[in-house]
Amino acid sequence: MRNVPTFNVEITVRPNDDDDTFETNLCCAFSRCGKTVEIDSDGPKTVQNVSCPEHGFLASFPHQVALVEFVRCLANKVLEMDGHPLIDEGAAFVVGDEQHRPEWVN
């Protein structure tokens, strides 16, 4: 498992080869904080604000699909470096406790 920092957000990726799934976690990379970020929004079609409980605002995305695509691209960089299969563009995703397919939130 590698960490890839960007925009003061760091991603960790854990592949589960048994069921072809991946767990991604976003953490604050500001001053090597490492705390899990919080994603605040009023729904999947609204602005997604990413913040650290200690350092505050880190990044913003216009909607959940943009956030998920950001996470997928970063995760794929990690997976590629480690020789794992990549996450497909149309893959289902879970944000918090809610599972979606990308086309459901467009």
N, C-alpha and C positions, 0 to 999 in steps of 0.2 A: 504494500500500500504506500503510495506516494502522496505528497501534498503539493498542490499547485496554487500559489497565491496570485490574486489579481484584484484590482480595485479594493484593496484592503479586505478582501474576502478570500478565504482559503478553502479548497475542497479536498475532501478525502473520499476515496472510492473503495468499496469492498465488493468484489465480485463473488457471487454464489454460483459456482459452476454446476452444482447439482440441479438447480432449477432455472438456470440462465437468467438470473436477476442480478441487480446491482443495488447496493445501498450507498447513497451519497450523503455527505454531511457538509454543511457550510459553516465555517467558523470565522471569527474575526482574526484578520492577519495584522491588524494595526498594533505595532509594537510587540508582535508575537503574542498577542492576547490569548487566542485559542478558544475563547468562549463560543458556544453555539449561537448563531445569529437567530434573530426573530424576523419573521416575515409578516408585515402588517398590510392588510388591504380590506376593501369593502366587497370583495368577491373576485372571481377569476377574470372578469373583464375590466377590472379597475387597476389603478396603479399599485404595484407591488413594491413596498418599501422594505429594504433589508437593513436591519440595525443590530448593533451590539448592545447588550444590557449595560455594559460599562462605558463604551465609547460613542454610543449613539448612532446616528445615520451613517450608513456605509455606501449604499447604492439604491437605485430605483429603476424599475422596469415598467413599461407602459401597461402590461397585462401579464397574466400568469403564463401564457404560452411563451412570451419573450423570456421570462425568468427560467422556465423549464429548458428552453433552447440554450440559454447561457450555461446552465448546469450541465446539460447533455454534452455540449462542446468541450467544456473543461474536463468533464469526466472522461470523455473519449481520449483526450490528450494523455491522461494518466493511464488509461487502459492500454493505449497504443504503446506507451513506453514500457509497460510491463508484459506485453505480448498477449493480452486478453482480447477476446472479441469486443467489438465496439457496440455502443447502444444505437439502435436504429432510430431514424428520424421520427417514425410514426409510433414509437413504443409508448405503452401506457406508463403513467407516472403517478406517484403518490406525493402530495404536498401535505404534510401534517397527517391527518387521519382520513383525508379524502382522496379517492383514486379517480383518475380521469384518463380519457383518451384525448390527445391534443385537439382533434376536430370538434370535441364537445364544447370547448371553451372559446372557439373562434366566433 
